[in-house]
Amino acid sequence: MLNFTNISIKPAIKNKNKLTTNKLENAKQKLIKKNYDEIYEHEAAHKAAAGSLGGSIHIVNNSAGIPVSGFVPITIPAIPEKPTQNGLKKTIDHAKTVIKAAMAPKDPSAADYQVKAKAERTLSKAKSVKKKISQNIDFMA
């Protein structure tokens, strides 16, 4: 007759918990890598199109350490206080670069479209002021 009183199932439960913990950790690491790679690819497209106007790529993690978003800082140009043809040309070129950078990823986000829209407004205004200056019209009127 066998005596089972000395047999413990605790090690089996510990091993099962350890396996479950390892599986969860592996799944989390795969998710981190997948999200990071996707976000980095998106932001790298912005950075490449922005050139010297774009800042460094930033990846934002949630409280669990999982990448959830990212951004590349870029300044949207403003119309110079005392606009000149040359200054406005620079503003126009800058705005065009911002628009191109905003739409560079294959999957632009809502924030990307907002940046594009703001740069398009600046572009339109700069073109209008430039045209008025070339026609000697008071653009402040």
Chimera marker file (.cmm) of the C-alpha trace (Angstrom):
<marker_set name="trace">
<marker id="1" x="0.000" y="0.000" z="0.000" r="1" g="1" b="0" radius="0.5"/>
<marker id="2" x="1.237" y="3.477" z="-0.931" r="1" g="1" b="0" radius="0.5"/>
<marker id="3" x="1.264" y="6.349" z="1.486" r="1" g="1" b="0" radius="0.5"/>
<marker id="4" x="0.438" y="9.700" z="-0.172" r="1" g="1" b="0" radius="0.5"/>
<marker id="5" x="0.621" y="11.843" z="2.931" r="1" g="1" b="0" radius="0.5"/>
<marker id="6" x="4.158" y="13.017" z="2.168" r="1" g="1" b="0" radius="0.5"/>
<marker id="7" x="3.456" y="14.054" z="-1.430" r="1" g="1" b="0" radius="0.5"/>
<marker id="8" x="2.962" y="17.757" z="-1.990" r="1" g="1" b="0" radius="0.5"/>
<marker id="9" x="1.367" y="19.405" z="-5.004" r="1" g="1" b="0" radius="0.5"/>
<marker id="10" x="2.775" y="22.844" z="-4.144" r="1" g="1" b="0" radius="0.5"/>
<marker id="11" x="5.849" y="22.513" z="-6.418" r="1" g="1" b="0" radius="0.5"/>
<marker id="12" x="3.580" y="21.653" z="-9.332" r="1" g="1" b="0" radius="0.5"/>
<marker id="13" x="1.486" y="24.751" z="-8.679" r="1" g="1" b="0" radius="0.5"/>
<marker id="14" x="4.620" y="26.905" z="-8.355" r="1" g="1" b="0" radius="0.5"/>
<marker id="15" x="5.921" y="25.570" z="-11.669" r="1" g="1" b="0" radius="0.5"/>
<marker id="16" x="2.558" y="26.176" z="-13.350" r="1" g="1" b="0" radius="0.5"/>
<marker id="17" x="2.477" y="29.757" z="-11.998" r="1" g="1" b="0" radius="0.5"/>
<marker id="18" x="6.038" y="30.260" z="-13.164" r="1" g="1" b="0" radius="0.5"/>
<marker id="19" x="5.126" y="29.017" z="-16.661" r="1" g="1" b="0" radius="0.5"/>
<marker id="20" x="2.081" y="31.312" z="-16.736" r="1" g="1" b="0" radius="0.5"/>
<marker id="21" x="4.205" y="34.257" z="-15.563" r="1" g="1" b="0" radius="0.5"/>
<marker id="22" x="6.814" y="33.471" z="-18.227" r="1" g="1" b="0" radius="0.5"/>
<marker id="23" x="4.135" y="33.268" z="-20.927" r="1" g="1" b="0" radius="0.5"/>
<marker id="24" x="2.658" y="36.599" z="-19.827" r="1" g="1" b="0" radius="0.5"/>
<marker id="25" x="6.084" y="38.221" z="-19.732" r="1" g="1" b="0" radius="0.5"/>
<marker id="26" x="6.896" y="36.842" z="-23.203" r="1" g="1" b="0" radius="0.5"/>
<marker id="27" x="3.575" y="38.118" z="-24.545" r="1" g="1" b="0" radius="0.5"/>
<marker id="28" x="4.236" y="41.544" z="-23.004" r="1" g="1" b="0" radius="0.5"/>
<marker id="29" x="7.733" y="41.677" z="-24.525" r="1" g="1" b="0" radius="0.5"/>
<marker id="30" x="6.321" y="40.770" z="-27.954" r="1" g="1" b="0" radius="0.5"/>
<marker id="31" x="3.681" y="43.503" z="-27.609" r="1" g="1" b="0" radius="0.5"/>
<marker id="32" x="6.313" y="46.029" z="-26.555" r="1" g="1" b="0" radius="0.5"/>
<marker id="33" x="8.482" y="45.175" z="-29.573" r="1" g="1" b="0" radius="0.5"/>
<marker id="34" x="5.524" y="45.175" z="-32.004" r="1" g="1" b="0" radius="0.5"/>
<marker id="35" x="4.196" y="48.528" z="-30.763" r="1" g="1" b="0" radius="0.5"/>
<marker id="36" x="7.655" y="50.085" z="-30.612" r="1" g="1" b="0" radius="0.5"/>
<marker id="37" x="8.486" y="48.973" z="-34.155" r="1" g="1" b="0" radius="0.5"/>
<marker id="38" x="5.168" y="50.271" z="-35.550" r="1" g="1" b="0" radius="0.5"/>
<marker id="39" x="5.382" y="53.591" z="-33.722" r="1" g="1" b="0" radius="0.5"/>
<marker id="40" x="9.044" y="54.053" z="-34.600" r="1" g="1" b="0" radius="0.5"/>
<marker id="41" x="8.361" y="53.386" z="-38.300" r="1" g="1" b="0" radius="0.5"/>
<marker id="42" x="5.552" y="55.977" z="-38.258" r="1" g="1" b="0" radius="0.5"/>
<marker id="43" x="7.677" y="58.590" z="-36.477" r="1" g="1" b="0" radius="0.5"/>
<marker id="44" x="10.754" y="57.847" z="-38.616" r="1" g="1" b="0" radius="0.5"/>
<marker id="45" x="8.690" y="58.751" z="-41.698" r="1" g="1" b="0" radius="0.5"/>
<marker id="46" x="7.882" y="62.128" z="-40.096" r="1" g="1" b="0" radius="0.5"/>
<marker id="47" x="11.539" y="62.665" z="-39.166" r="1" g="1" b="0" radius="0.5"/>
<marker id="48" x="12.839" y="61.782" z="-42.639" r="1" g="1" b="0" radius="0.5"/>
<marker id="49" x="10.379" y="64.125" z="-44.367" r="1" g="1" b="0" radius="0.5"/>
<marker id="50" x="10.979" y="66.945" z="-41.861" r="1" g="1" b="0" radius="0.5"/>
<marker id="51" x="14.733" y="66.891" z="-42.317" r="1" g="1" b="0" radius="0.5"/>
<marker id="52" x="16.512" y="69.501" z="-40.234" r="1" g="1" b="0" radius="0.5"/>
<marker id="53" x="13.156" y="71.042" z="-39.187" r="1" g="1" b="0" radius="0.5"/>
<marker id="54" x="12.211" y="67.907" z="-37.226" r="1" g="1" b="0" radius="0.5"/>
<marker id="55" x="13.426" y="67.081" z="-33.745" r="1" g="1" b="0" radius="0.5"/>
<marker id="56" x="14.277" y="63.701" z="-32.286" r="1" g="1" b="0" radius="0.5"/>
<marker id="57" x="11.840" y="60.796" z="-32.289" r="1" g="1" b="0" radius="0.5"/>
<marker id="58" x="10.035" y="60.386" z="-28.954" r="1" g="1" b="0" radius="0.5"/>
<marker id="59" x="8.225" y="57.160" z="-28.016" r="1" g="1" b="0" radius="0.5"/>
<marker id="60" x="5.665" y="57.391" z="-25.186" r="1" g="1" b="0" radius="0.5"/>
<marker id="61" x="4.962" y="54.367" z="-22.954" r="1" g="1" b="0" radius="0.5"/>
<marker id="62" x="1.925" y="53.713" z="-20.792" r="1" g="1" b="0" radius="0.5"/>
<marker id="63" x="2.223" y="52.904" z="-17.070" r="1" g="1" b="0" radius="0.5"/>
<marker id="64" x="2.885" y="49.235" z="-17.914" r="1" g="1" b="0" radius="0.5"/>
<marker id="65" x="5.881" y="50.207" z="-20.050" r="1" g="1" b="0" radius="0.5"/>
<marker id="66" x="4.150" y="49.450" z="-23.351" r="1" g="1" b="0" radius="0.5"/>
<marker id="67" x="4.745" y="51.952" z="-26.181" r="1" g="1" b="0" radius="0.5"/>
<marker id="68" x="1.439" y="53.622" z="-27.071" r="1" g="1" b="0" radius="0.5"/>
<marker id="69" x="2.344" y="56.715" z="-29.091" r="1" g="1" b="0" radius="0.5"/>
<marker id="70" x="5.138" y="58.884" z="-30.365" r="1" g="1" b="0" radius="0.5"/>
<marker id="71" x="5.973" y="62.233" z="-31.858" r="1" g="1" b="0" radius="0.5"/>
<marker id="72" x="8.613" y="64.226" z="-33.685" r="1" g="1" b="0" radius="0.5"/>
<marker id="73" x="8.642" y="67.894" z="-32.664" r="1" g="1" b="0" radius="0.5"/>
<marker id="74" x="8.400" y="70.332" z="-35.558" r="1" g="1" b="0" radius="0.5"/>
<marker id="75" x="7.705" y="74.053" z="-35.530" r="1" g="1" b="0" radius="0.5"/>
<marker id="76" x="4.893" y="75.374" z="-37.668" r="1" g="1" b="0" radius="0.5"/>
<marker id="77" x="6.100" y="78.640" z="-39.202" r="1" g="1" b="0" radius="0.5"/>
<marker id="78" x="4.551" y="82.000" z="-38.516" r="1" g="1" b="0" radius="0.5"/>
<marker id="79" x="4.139" y="84.952" z="-40.841" r="1" g="1" b="0" radius="0.5"/>
<marker id="80" x="7.017" y="87.368" z="-40.150" r="1" g="1" b="0" radius="0.5"/>
<marker id="81" x="6.036" y="90.584" z="-38.345" r="1" g="1" b="0" radius="0.5"/>
<marker id="82" x="7.612" y="92.634" z="-41.115" r="1" g="1" b="0" radius="0.5"/>
<marker id="83" x="7.183" y="90.319" z="-44.088" r="1" g="1" b="0" radius="0.5"/>
<marker id="84" x="9.477" y="90.497" z="-47.063" r="1" g="1" b="0" radius="0.5"/>
<marker id="85" x="9.382" y="88.467" z="-50.255" r="1" g="1" b="0" radius="0.5"/>
<marker id="86" x="12.400" y="86.473" z="-49.064" r="1" g="1" b="0" radius="0.5"/>
<marker id="87" x="10.995" y="85.960" z="-45.551" r="1" g="1" b="0" radius="0.5"/>
<marker id="88" x="7.663" y="84.836" z="-46.925" r="1" g="1" b="0" radius="0.5"/>
<marker id="89" x="9.359" y="82.426" z="-49.325" r="1" g="1" b="0" radius="0.5"/>
<marker id="90" x="11.095" y="80.835" z="-46.337" r="1" g="1" b="0" radius="0.5"/>
<marker id="91" x="7.762" y="80.646" z="-44.484" r="1" g="1" b="0" radius="0.5"/>
<marker id="92" x="6.105" y="79.050" z="-47.522" r="1" g="1" b="0" radius="0.5"/>
<marker id="93" x="8.915" y="76.502" z="-47.941" r="1" g="1" b="0" radius="0.5"/>
<marker id="94" x="8.825" y="75.720" z="-44.211" r="1" g="1" b="0" radius="0.5"/>
<marker id="95" x="5.032" y="75.229" z="-44.258" r="1" g="1" b="0" radius="0.5"/>
<marker id="96" x="5.310" y="72.912" z="-47.268" r="1" g="1" b="0" radius="0.5"/>
<marker id="97" x="7.899" y="70.831" z="-45.424" r="1" g="1" b="0" radius="0.5"/>
<marker id="98" x="5.657" y="70.604" z="-42.349" r="1" g="1" b="0" radius="0.5"/>
<marker id="99" x="2.737" y="69.450" z="-44.531" r="1" g="1" b="0" radius="0.5"/>
<marker id="100" x="4.928" y="66.850" z="-46.237" r="1" g="1" b="0" radius="0.5"/>
<marker id="101" x="6.252" y="65.622" z="-42.882" r="1" g="1" b="0" radius="0.5"/>
<marker id="102" x="2.766" y="65.406" z="-41.366" r="1" g="1" b="0" radius="0.5"/>
<marker id="103" x="1.549" y="63.209" z="-44.208" r="1" g="1" b="0" radius="0.5"/>
<marker id="104" x="4.724" y="61.133" z="-44.593" r="1" g="1" b="0" radius="0.5"/>
<marker id="105" x="3.623" y="57.991" z="-42.697" r="1" g="1" b="0" radius="0.5"/>
<marker id="106" x="1.543" y="55.425" z="-44.550" r="1" g="1" b="0" radius="0.5"/>
<marker id="107" x="-1.104" y="55.799" z="-41.817" r="1" g="1" b="0" radius="0.5"/>
<marker id="108" x="-1.351" y="59.460" z="-40.740" r="1" g="1" b="0" radius="0.5"/>
<marker id="109" x="-3.038" y="59.971" z="-37.378" r="1" g="1" b="0" radius="0.5"/>
<marker id="110" x="-5.684" y="62.526" z="-36.427" r="1" g="1" b="0" radius="0.5"/>
<marker id="111" x="-2.911" y="64.637" z="-34.875" r="1" g="1" b="0" radius="0.5"/>
<marker id="112" x="-0.982" y="64.451" z="-38.159" r="1" g="1" b="0" radius="0.5"/>
<marker id="113" x="-3.996" y="65.826" z="-40.029" r="1" g="1" b="0" radius="0.5"/>
<marker id="114" x="-4.309" y="68.641" z="-37.465" r="1" g="1" b="0" radius="0.5"/>
<marker id="115" x="-0.661" y="69.625" z="-37.993" r="1" g="1" b="0" radius="0.5"/>
<marker id="116" x="-1.200" y="69.511" z="-41.754" r="1" g="1" b="0" radius="0.5"/>
<marker id="117" x="-4.289" y="71.742" z="-41.508" r="1" g="1" b="0" radius="0.5"/>
<marker id="118" x="-2.502" y="74.314" z="-39.364" r="1" g="1" b="0" radius="0.5"/>
<marker id="119" x="0.473" y="74.406" z="-41.745" r="1" g="1" b="0" radius="0.5"/>
<marker id="120" x="-1.901" y="74.738" z="-44.723" r="1" g="1" b="0" radius="0.5"/>
<marker id="121" x="-3.515" y="77.796" z="-43.103" r="1" g="1" b="0" radius="0.5"/>
<marker id="122" x="-0.081" y="79.360" z="-42.610" r="1" g="1" b="0" radius="0.5"/>
<marker id="123" x="0.867" y="78.473" z="-46.191" r="1" g="1" b="0" radius="0.5"/>
<marker id="124" x="-2.287" y="80.068" z="-47.571" r="1" g="1" b="0" radius="0.5"/>
<marker id="125" x="-1.827" y="83.237" z="-45.518" r="1" g="1" b="0" radius="0.5"/>
<marker id="126" x="1.860" y="83.516" z="-46.487" r="1" g="1" b="0" radius="0.5"/>
<marker id="127" x="1.021" y="83.154" z="-50.175" r="1" g="1" b="0" radius="0.5"/>
<marker id="128" x="-1.691" y="85.799" z="-49.858" r="1" g="1" b="0" radius="0.5"/>
<marker id="129" x="0.623" y="88.277" z="-48.096" r="1" g="1" b="0" radius="0.5"/>
<marker id="130" x="3.400" y="87.572" z="-50.606" r="1" g="1" b="0" radius="0.5"/>
<marker id="131" x="1.028" y="88.266" z="-53.496" r="1" g="1" b="0" radius="0.5"/>
<marker id="132" x="-0.144" y="91.527" z="-51.896" r="1" g="1" b="0" radius="0.5"/>
<marker id="133" x="3.449" y="92.658" z="-51.337" r="1" g="1" b="0" radius="0.5"/>
<marker id="134" x="4.324" y="91.900" z="-54.956" r="1" g="1" b="0" radius="0.5"/>
<marker id="135" x="1.314" y="93.969" z="-56.047" r="1" g="1" b="0" radius="0.5"/>
<marker id="136" x="2.200" y="96.757" z="-53.573" r="1" g="1" b="0" radius="0.5"/>
<marker id="137" x="-1.078" y="96.261" z="-51.690" r="1" g="1" b="0" radius="0.5"/>
<marker id="138" x="-1.195" y="97.037" z="-47.990" r="1" g="1" b="0" radius="0.5"/>
<marker id="139" x="-1.446" y="93.496" z="-46.571" r="1" g="1" b="0" radius="0.5"/>
<marker id="140" x="-2.407" y="94.831" z="-43.137" r="1" g="1" b="0" radius="0.5"/>
<marker id="141" x="-5.658" y="96.263" z="-44.548" r="1" g="1" b="0" radius="0.5"/>
<link id1="1" id2="2" r="1" g="1" b="0" radius="0.2"/>
<link id1="2" id2="3" r="1" g="1" b="0" radius="0.2"/>
<link id1="3" id2="4" r="1" g="1" b="0" radius="0.2"/>
<link id1="4" id2="5" r="1" g="1" b="0" radius="0.2"/>
<link id1="5" id2="6" r="1" g="1" b="0" radius="0.2"/>
<link id1="6" id2="7" r="1" g="1" b="0" radius="0.2"/>
<link id1="7" id2="8" r="1" g="1" b="0" radius="0.2"/>
<link id1="8" id2="9" r="1" g="1" b="0" radius="0.2"/>
<link id1="9" id2="10" r="1" g="1" b="0" radius="0.2"/>
<link id1="10" id2="11" r="1" g="1" b="0" radius="0.2"/>
<link id1="11" id2="12" r="1" g="1" b="0" radius="0.2"/>
<link id1="12" id2="13" r="1" g="1" b="0" radius="0.2"/>
<link id1="13" id2="14" r="1" g="1" b="0" radius="0.2"/>
<link id1="14" id2="15" r="1" g="1" b="0" radius="0.2"/>
<link id1="15" id2="16" r="1" g="1" b="0" radius="0.2"/>
<link id1="16" id2="17" r="1" g="1" b="0" radius="0.2"/>
<link id1="17" id2="18" r="1" g="1" b="0" radius="0.2"/>
<link id1="18" id2="19" r="1" g="1" b="0" radius="0.2"/>
<link id1="19" id2="20" r="1" g="1" b="0" radius="0.2"/>
<link id1="20" id2="21" r="1" g="1" b="0" radius="0.2"/>
<link id1="21" id2="22" r="1" g="1" b="0" radius="0.2"/>
<link id1="22" id2="23" r="1" g="1" b="0" radius="0.2"/>
<link id1="23" id2="24" r="1" g="1" b="0" radius="0.2"/>
<link id1="24" id2="25" r="1" g="1" b="0" radius="0.2"/>
<link id1="25" id2="26" r="1" g="1" b="0" radius="0.2"/>
<link id1="26" id2="27" r="1" g="1" b="0" radius="0.2"/>
<link id1="27" id2="28" r="1" g="1" b="0" radius="0.2"/>
<link id1="28" id2="29" r="1" g="1" b="0" radius="0.2"/>
<link id1="29" id2="30" r="1" g="1" b="0" radius="0.2"/>
<link id1="30" id2="31" r="1" g="1" b="0" radius="0.2"/>
<link id1="31" id2="32" r="1" g="1" b="0" radius="0.2"/>
<link id1="32" id2="33" r="1" g="1" b="0" radius="0.2"/>
<link id1="33" id2="34" r="1" g="1" b="0" radius="0.2"/>
<link id1="34" id2="35" r="1" g="1" b="0" radius="0.2"/>
<link id1="35" id2="36" r="1" g="1" b="0" radius="0.2"/>
<link id1="36" id2="37" r="1" g="1" b="0" radius="0.2"/>
<link id1="37" id2="38" r="1" g="1" b="0" radius="0.2"/>
<link id1="38" id2="39" r="1" g="1" b="0" radius="0.2"/>
<link id1="39" id2="40" r="1" g="1" b="0" radius="0.2"/>
<link id1="40" id2="41" r="1" g="1" b="0" radius="0.2"/>
<link id1="41" id2="42" r="1" g="1" b="0" radius="0.2"/>
<link id1="42" id2="43" r="1" g="1" b="0" radius="0.2"/>
<link id1="43" id2="44" r="1" g="1" b="0" radius="0.2"/>
<link id1="44" id2="45" r="1" g="1" b="0" radius="0.2"/>
<link id1="45" id2="46" r="1" g="1" b="0" radius="0.2"/>
<link id1="46" id2="47" r="1" g="1" b="0" radius="0.2"/>
<link id1="47" id2="48" r="1" g="1" b="0" radius="0.2"/>
<link id1="48" id2="49" r="1" g="1" b="0" radius="0.2"/>
<link id1="49" id2="50" r="1" g="1" b="0" radius="0.2"/>
<link id1="50" id2="51" r="1" g="1" b="0" radius="0.2"/>
<link id1="51" id2="52" r="1" g="1" b="0" radius="0.2"/>
<link id1="52" id2="53" r="1" g="1" b="0" radius="0.2"/>
<link id1="53" id2="54" r="1" g="1" b="0" radius="0.2"/>
<link id1="54" id2="55" r="1" g="1" b="0" radius="0.2"/>
<link id1="55" id2="56" r="1" g="1" b="0" radius="0.2"/>
<link id1="56" id2="57" r="1" g="1" b="0" radius="0.2"/>
<link id1="57" id2="58" r="1" g="1" b="0" radius="0.2"/>
<link id1="58" id2="59" r="1" g="1" b="0" radius="0.2"/>
<link id1="59" id2="60" r="1" g="1" b="0" radius="0.2"/>
<link id1="60" id2="61" r="1" g="1" b="0" radius="0.2"/>
<link id1="61" id2="62" r="1" g="1" b="0" radius="0.2"/>
<link id1="62" id2="63" r="1" g="1" b="0" radius="0.2"/>
<link id1="63" id2="64" r="1" g="1" b="0" radius="0.2"/>
<link id1="64" id2="65" r="1" g="1" b="0" radius="0.2"/>
<link id1="65" id2="66" r="1" g="1" b="0" radius="0.2"/>
<link id1="66" id2="67" r="1" g="1" b="0" radius="0.2"/>
<link id1="67" id2="68" r="1" g="1" b="0" radius="0.2"/>
<link id1="68" id2="69" r="1" g="1" b="0" radius="0.2"/>
<link id1="69" id2="70" r="1" g="1" b="0" radius="0.2"/>
<link id1="70" id2="71" r="1" g="1" b="0" radius="0.2"/>
<link id1="71" id2="72" r="1" g="1" b="0" radius="0.2"/>
<link id1="72" id2="73" r="1" g="1" b="0" radius="0.2"/>
<link id1="73" id2="74" r="1" g="1" b="0" radius="0.2"/>
<link id1="74" id2="75" r="1" g="1" b="0" radius="0.2"/>
<link id1="75" id2="76" r="1" g="1" b="0" radius="0.2"/>
<link id1="76" id2="77" r="1" g="1" b="0" radius="0.2"/>
<link id1="77" id2="78" r="1" g="1" b="0" radius="0.2"/>
<link id1="78" id2="79" r="1" g="1" b="0" radius="0.2"/>
<link id1="79" id2="80" r="1" g="1" b="0" radius="0.2"/>
<link id1="80" id2="81" r="1" g="1" b="0" radius="0.2"/>
<link id1="81" id2="82" r="1" g="1" b="0" radius="0.2"/>
<link id1="82" id2="83" r="1" g="1" b="0" radius="0.2"/>
<link id1="83" id2="84" r="1" g="1" b="0" radius="0.2"/>
<link id1="84" id2="85" r="1" g="1" b="0" radius="0.2"/>
<link id1="85" id2="86" r="1" g="1" b="0" radius="0.2"/>
<link id1="86" id2="87" r="1" g="1" b="0" radius="0.2"/>
<link id1="87" id2="88" r="1" g="1" b="0" radius="0.2"/>
<link id1="88" id2="89" r="1" g="1" b="0" radius="0.2"/>
<link id1="89" id2="90" r="1" g="1" b="0" radius="0.2"/>
<link id1="90" id2="91" r="1" g="1" b="0" radius="0.2"/>
<link id1="91" id2="92" r="1" g="1" b="0" radius="0.2"/>
<link id1="92" id2="93" r="1" g="1" b="0" radius="0.2"/>
<link id1="93" id2="94" r="1" g="1" b="0" radius="0.2"/>
<link id1="94" id2="95" r="1" g="1" b="0" radius="0.2"/>
<link id1="95" id2="96" r="1" g="1" b="0" radius="0.2"/>
<link id1="96" id2="97" r="1" g="1" b="0" radius="0.2"/>
<link id1="97" id2="98" r="1" g="1" b="0" radius="0.2"/>
<link id1="98" id2="99" r="1" g="1" b="0" radius="0.2"/>
<link id1="99" id2="100" r="1" g="1" b="0" radius="0.2"/>
<link id1="100" id2="101" r="1" g="1" b="0" radius="0.2"/>
<link id1="101" id2="102" r="1" g="1" b="0" radius="0.2"/>
<link id1="102" id2="103" r="1" g="1" b="0" radius="0.2"/>
<link id1="103" id2="104" r="1" g="1" b="0" radius="0.2"/>
<link id1="104" id2="105" r="1" g="1" b="0" radius="0.2"/>
<link id1="105" id2="106" r="1" g="1" b="0" radius="0.2"/>
<link id1="106" id2="107" r="1" g="1" b="0" radius="0.2"/>
<link id1="107" id2="108" r="1" g="1" b="0" radius="0.2"/>
<link id1="108" id2="109" r="1" g="1" b="0" radius="0.2"/>
<link id1="109" id2="110" r="1" g="1" b="0" radius="0.2"/>
<link id1="110" id2="111" r="1" g="1" b="0" radius="0.2"/>
<link id1="111" id2="112" r="1" g="1" b="0" radius="0.2"/>
<link id1="112" id2="113" r="1" g="1" b="0" radius="0.2"/>
<link id1="113" id2="114" r="1" g="1" b="0" radius="0.2"/>
<link id1="114" id2="115" r="1" g="1" b="0" radius="0.2"/>
<link id1="115" id2="116" r="1" g="1" b="0" radius="0.2"/>
<link id1="116" id2="117" r="1" g="1" b="0" radius="0.2"/>
<link id1="117" id2="118" r="1" g="1" b="0" radius="0.2"/>
<link id1="118" id2="119" r="1" g="1" b="0" radius="0.2"/>
<link id1="119" id2="120" r="1" g="1" b="0" radius="0.2"/>
<link id1="120" id2="121" r="1" g="1" b="0" radius="0.2"/>
<link id1="121" id2="122" r="1" g="1" b="0" radius="0.2"/>
<link id1="122" id2="123" r="1" g="1" b="0" radius="0.2"/>
<link id1="123" id2="124" r="1" g="1" b="0" radius="0.2"/>
<link id1="124" id2="125" r="1" g="1" b="0" radius="0.2"/>
<link id1="125" id2="126" r="1" g="1" b="0" radius="0.2"/>
<link id1="126" id2="127" r="1" g="1" b="0" radius="0.2"/>
<link id1="127" id2="128" r="1" g="1" b="0" radius="0.2"/>
<link id1="128" id2="129" r="1" g="1" b="0" radius="0.2"/>
<link id1="129" id2="130" r="1" g="1" b="0" radius="0.2"/>
<link id1="130" id2="131" r="1" g="1" b="0" radius="0.2"/>
<link id1="131" id2="132" r="1" g="1" b="0" radius="0.2"/>
<link id1="132" id2="133" r="1" g="1" b="0" radius="0.2"/>
<link id1="133" id2="134" r="1" g="1" b="0" radius="0.2"/>
<link id1="134" id2="135" r="1" g="1" b="0" radius="0.2"/>
<link id1="135" id2="136" r="1" g="1" b="0" radius="0.2"/>
<link id1="136" id2="137" r="1" g="1" b="0" radius="0.2"/>
<link id1="137" id2="138" r="1" g="1" b="0" radius="0.2"/>
<link id1="138" id2="139" r="1" g="1" b="0" radius="0.2"/>
<link id1="139" id2="140" r="1" g="1" b="0" radius="0.2"/>
<link id1="140" id2="141" r="1" g="1" b="0" radius="0.2"/>
</marker_set>
